[in-house]
């Protein structure tokens, strides 16, 4: 895992901006001080502006050797993200990172992998999905179950259409409400309705999920009832991370700090704590 100088700010320039939904944008960034910026799927940066607090944002792209480009997909939900939303190409952000423990990339060999995402929760999972596709010959079955309220609220529309055409991955998209026409061909219903009848060997299953905590609660319980092992479930947790170093305490869950011990956790590690919905 890549470990940063936790207090040092770096400057990143906005190279391109992609409008994902009405409230969500992806920012393609270039780190000015480094020619080789490495991170692992599931890690995050602290993003900020001079005189403004920071926000923790997960990477939504894969790192490439010898490359200083990366992407963050951001929903406009607070002070920092509202200011970032006003920025244009060539604007500059202050970043610290990368921080945290990522998805279990070292455990994919020989596994049946199930990815479950809700809404913008697909963003932290996207780098792991891309990693699995790069290492496709090392894994068995690969599934993506992704849900949102409507097709228009689904992020990475081009990726979604590409993935549903690939033989290397089986996709199930689902929405609460279906318009008359959608090129994504989603089903109507919650993600929990589409977790059965998958060709997954429970003895070699690996499940990674990211989305609203209430969604992950019901997904985890559904899978456990189906016979999945708790140790095979990984979840991305969100809390207000203000320092990234485990000092401020804002992101504490029981005895864990999301910024230092997560944001990716095995289900048994956080299930006992009362301050989750799991």
N, C-alpha and C positions, 0 to 999 in steps of 0.2 A: 504493500500500500504506500502511496505517495504521501509524505508528511511535509507540510509547509512551515515556514516561519510564521507562526500563528498571528503575530501582531503587525506584520509588514504589509502595507498596502501596495498594490500594483495597479497599473492603469491599463484598461482595456478599451479599444476603439470599436464602435459599432460599425461592422462592415455591411450588414444587410439586415432588413427587418421583414418578417413574414407574418401577415395577419392570419391567425389560425381560426379565431371566432370573433364575435363582436367585442369580447372582453379579454381575449388572450392573444398575445403576440410572441413569436419566437425571435430572439435576437442573436445573430451570428456575430461573434466577437473575435478580436485579435488582441493577444496580450503584447503590449509594447516592449516590456523589459526582457522578455524571454523568447527565444526562438523555438524552444522545445518545452511545451506545457503538458504534463502528463497527469492523468487522473483515472479513476476506475469507475465503472458503471455503478450508480447509486450514491456517489459522493456529491458534495454541494460546495458552493462558494458563498461567501458573505458579500453582497453587492450594496454599494452605497454611493452617495454624492457628497461633496464637501458641505459641511454644516448640517447634514441630514443623517438620521440613524441608518442602520443597515438592515437588510433583509436576507434571509437564508434562502437560496434558490438552487435546486438540484440541476445537475447537468442533464441536458436532453440530447446530447450527441456523444459519440465515441471519441476518445483521444486517438490521435494518429502519431506514430513515432516521427520525431523531427518536425513537428507541426505545432504552431501556437494558436490554432483556431479552435473555438468551442462554441456551444450554443446553450442558451438558457431560454426556457419557455415560461412566460410570466403572465399570471392573471392579475388584473388590476384590482387589488383588494385593500390596499393600505397606503400610507404616506409615501413610502419609498417607491412602491410599484406605480403609484399614480404619477410621480415625477418621471420615472423611467418611461412611462407610456407617452409622455410629451416629447421625448427625445427623438432625434432623427439620425440618419446615417452620418457617420463621422463624429457623432457625439461620444463623450468619454465617461466611463464609469470607473469607480474605485472598487477593487476586489481584494478579498483575502481568501486564501484557500489553495488547494482543495482541503475539505474537512470530512471527517466521518468514515464509517465503515460501509462498504457497498454491498451489492448483491453477490451471492456465492458463486462467482465465476469459476472458482477452482473445483466445484462439485458437479459440473454439468456432464462430465464424461459418462456415457452409457445410461443417461437418465431420460425419463419421460418428463418433459417440462411443460407446466401449465402456468401461463401468465394471465392474471385477472386484474383489470384496470377499470376505474370509473372516472369519467370526466377528464380533467387536466392531470389526473393521476397516471395517465399514460406517459406523461413526459419523463418522470424519473425511471420508468420501466423501459423506455425506448432504447437507451444505450445497451441495456442488458439483452433486449430482443435482437438488436443489431449484432451484438457479440455472438449470440446463439446462432444467428444466420451465418456469420463468418466461420463458426466452428461446427457447422451443421453436420459434417461427417462424423463428429464425435458424440452426437446425442441421438436418441431414438426418436420418439414423437415430440412434436412441438406444437402447442396450442396457444392461441390468444383469444380470450373472452373479454370483450370491451363494451362497456355500456355508458350511455349518456341520456340526457332527457330527450333530445332530438338529434337527428343527423347533423344539423347545423352547428350543434355544440360539441361535436367531435373534433379533436385536434389531429393534426397531421393527415389531412384528408388524402393527399397524394400517396403517402405511405400506406394508408389503409386500403386504398384501391389496388396498389401494387401487391400488398401482402395477400389480399383475398384471391389474387390470380396465381400466386406461387404454389407449387407443389410442396415446397420445403416447410410450409407452415399451414396449419389449419386455423381459420379465423371464424369467430362467431361474434357478430356485432349486434347489439340490442339497444332499444330505445323505449322510452315511456310512451312516446307518441310518434306515429309514422305519418309523414306527409304523403301526398299522392304519388310523388316520384322521388326516389333517392338512388343515386348510382352505387351506394354502398350496400344495398340490399340487406338492411338490418332486420332483425326479428323484433317483435314487440314483447317486452317483458323485462324483468330484472335479471342481472347476471346470474343470480342463484338458480334461476330456472333452467340454465343451460350448462350446468356442471355435471350432469349425469350422461351416461352413454358415451363418454370419451374413451378412446382406446389408450388407457393409461394403466400401466402395471404398478400397483400400489407399492410393490416391494422396491421399486426404483423411481418413485415419483419425486419431483421437486416442484414446489408451488411458490410463486412470487406474486405478491399482490400489492396494489397501491391505489388509493382512492379515499373517499370519505370513510372515517373510522367506523361508522355504523354499517357501511357496506362490507368492510373487511370483517367485522364481527359476524355477520350472517354468512359470509362466504366461508370463513374458518369453521364455523359450527356445522355448516352443511357438509363440508369436506370431511370433517372428523366423523360425522355420522355415516359417511360413505366408506370409512375405513382408512382414510389417510392418517399418517402418523404426525403428531404434533411437531416433531423435530424436522419434518420435511416442509413445514410452512414458514415462509419468510414474509415480513410485512414492512412497509415503509411508514414510519410514524412522523407526524407533523406536530411540532410545538413551537412556541415563540422562541426562536434561537437568536439571542442578541449578541453573544460574544464568540461563539464557535469553539470556545476553549473549556467549557464546563465550569466557569467561575461565577457567572451571574445567577445561575440557578433557575432561570426562567423556563428552561426546557426539561426540567426534572420530571421523570415518571417513576414513582416509587424510589428505588435506589439507583435508578439509571438516569443518565443525561443523554438526551437525544443527539446532541451535537458531538459527543465524544464516544458514546457506546453504540450509537446508531448512525444515521437514521434508519438503517435496515436492521431488523431484529428477527431472531427466531421466535416463533410463537411462545414456546415455554418460558422464554426469558422475561416476557412482559405480561403474560396472562395473569399472574397473581396480583398485579397492582390494581388498586381500586380506581385510580385516576385514568383509566382507559375504558373504552366501551367494549373491550374484548371479553 
